[in-house]
Amino acid sequence: MSSVTALGHLRVLDLTRVLAGPWCTQLLADLGAEVIKIERPGSGDDTRAWGPPYLRDAQGRDSSEAAYYLAANRGKQSLTIDLSAPAGQGLVRALAARSDVLVENYKVGQLARYGLDYASLAALNPKLVYCSITGFGQTGPYQDRPGYDFIIQGMGGFMSITGERDELPGGGPQKAGVAVSDLMTGMYSAVAILAALAERERSGRGRHIDLALFDTMVAMLANMNMNYLATGLAPGRCGNAHPNIVPYQVFAAADGHLIIAVGNDAQFARFCAVAGCPQLAADARFASNADRVRHRQALLPLLEPRVRAQPIAFWTERLAAAGVPCGPINSIAQALADPQIVARGLRIERPHAAAGTVPLVASPIVIDGARAAAERAPPLLGEHTREVLARLLELPPAELDALAAQRVI
């Protein structure tokens, strides 16, 4: 199995832009689906303009392709169609009639004005699985609000548990380094689409999926939600420490920082042996994880000077040998160059019309030894308009010329 083609029998019509929707459809493309991305003529997906940085060609010159756009659009074909034009709406309806899945992230009700809402398209294609991604969902008092990841991280409670404690230097709420609600909504959307497709095998009918960034952000708080629901006490920010496990945090070493993640009492005893303080594992204050959580402020000042006395390599080598989870805090450059990442083949390159090749990070999914990574590079704006419309809708060159003259495509 040289590539993952599990979804090779499916066609996905992608009416999304920015990140949550494109992340979903890129995952489907990585798994073999044919993904047709509909973009605005002249400008396309908003993220095409979100640079610098831009992809560089062999001479080191910036191309027109923004790195942000390249991150979420691998494996797709780009069609430029003006949805505000009746003729453009007709093209999308015709494509939807020949598709298995449609994914969109327009404001609630916006596509209904164009006759491209679920009810309209399901009447043409009852088997269509239609996924709507919005900031706050199709119902509720916030349904008409635009959804931005930063706002969602704040409203959803994520930033209340992310960042250093208020009483420490640098304390206060902090967003994540990537758009976590967008990315997780894209992942949940892909799962929901696959579930609807599986159900379609029995019923013969598609479904309308309603995914909201706000719902996703709240749902993904996982154990933090349960910590509150179980106690009535809302968790706060712990910085790089874990609220329920000690020691499980960042430590300063002699030459930088590393993470030591002691997951159970046996690991704590082995950590103490490597650190030269076996007596701490026998101390009644620290014998169990529950004890260590209760006596966190007494334990950490005893451990921190010992960790600081040795370099990172000392700890990573000896703790790994002892079966105690630990690791350095890498830069992205260091992470992508890590021998494990290299051996796993997560970095890939694909031919690209503007730059010769484009470096990419593949999907983490591996099936029967093959990594899910679409063979097609992120497309140029409108790169496949004529080819796809001729192939799927059997439009002759003269009709395509007329549509282009009218700026519909």
Buried (B, 14 or more C-beta within 10 A) or exposed (E): EEBBBBBEEBBBBBBBBBBBBBBBBBBBBBBBBBBBBBBBBEEBBBBBEBBEEBBBBEEEEBBBBBBBBBBBBBBBBBBBBBBEBEEBBBBBBBBBBBBBBBBBBBEBEEBEEBBBBBEBBBEEBEBBBBBBBBBBBBEEEBBEBEBBBEBBBBBBBBBBBBBBBEEEEEEEBBBBEEBBBBBBBBBBBBBBBBEBBEBBEEEEEBBBBBBBBBBBBBBBBEEBBEBBEEEEEEBEBBBEBBBEBBBBBBBEBEEEEBBBBBEEBEBBBBBBBBBEBEEBBEBEEBBEBEBBBBBBEEBBEBBEEBBEEBEBBBBBEBBEEBEBBBBBEEEEEEEBEBEEBEEEEBEBEBEBEBBBEBEBBBBEBBEEEBBBBBBBBBBBBBBBBBEBBBEBBEBEEEEBEBBBEEEBB
